[in-house]
Amino acid sequence: MIEIALIEPEIPGNTGSIGRVCVGTGLRLHLVGKLGFSLDERYVRRAGLDYWRHVDLRQHANWAEFRAAMAGRKLHFFSARGQHRYDRVAYGADDVLVFGGESRGFPPELRAELGEMVYLPTNDRIRSLNLANAVTAVVYEALRQQDFVGVVGS
């Protein structure tokens, strides 16, 4: 199963919206490192509506713990400054889609380790897309490549 990971997300509404996408597509959500909010906050619940309780959620205290849990899995890293366009990447059924925090992306200490990254094209009038929007676009492209196997209504 494809899974989503957010590294140090900062905005509860984005995480709530991403959780809702995960519930609707049957994907697991991983939250890694220090969060910029409490999962008890009403903003996460509001964005996720009454679906938040159905999110298949895993929390990891840090990057090392997450990497150990994902051993053997292919990870795709997304950045506004990536080298590979998201719709030209082949996603496997067991891949993990990894996104950095809203304002700074991946923590500096991880960037060198991550290597090449994937991007969603935009013009030069914005720095990047909203995190929840970017995750949604990538999730649906990855699921499209899998012919939406496991998603009801496909």
Salt bridges, closest charged atoms under 4 A:
GLU3 OE2 - ARG28 NH1 3.40
GLU3 OE1 - HIS30 NE2 2.36
GLU3 OE2 - ARG73 NH1 3.19
GLU8 OE1 - ARG104 NH2 2.87
GLU10 OE2 - ARG104 NH1 3.76
ASP56 OD2 - ARG28 NE 3.08
ASP56 OD1 - ARG58 NH1 2.41
GLU65 OE2 - HIS60 ND1 3.84
ASP87 OD1 - ARG85 NE 2.65
ASP95 OD2 - HIS76 NE2 2.78
GLU113 OE2 - ARG67 NE 3.89
GLU116 OE1 - HIS84 NE2 2.29
GLU141 OE2 - ARG144 NH2 2.77
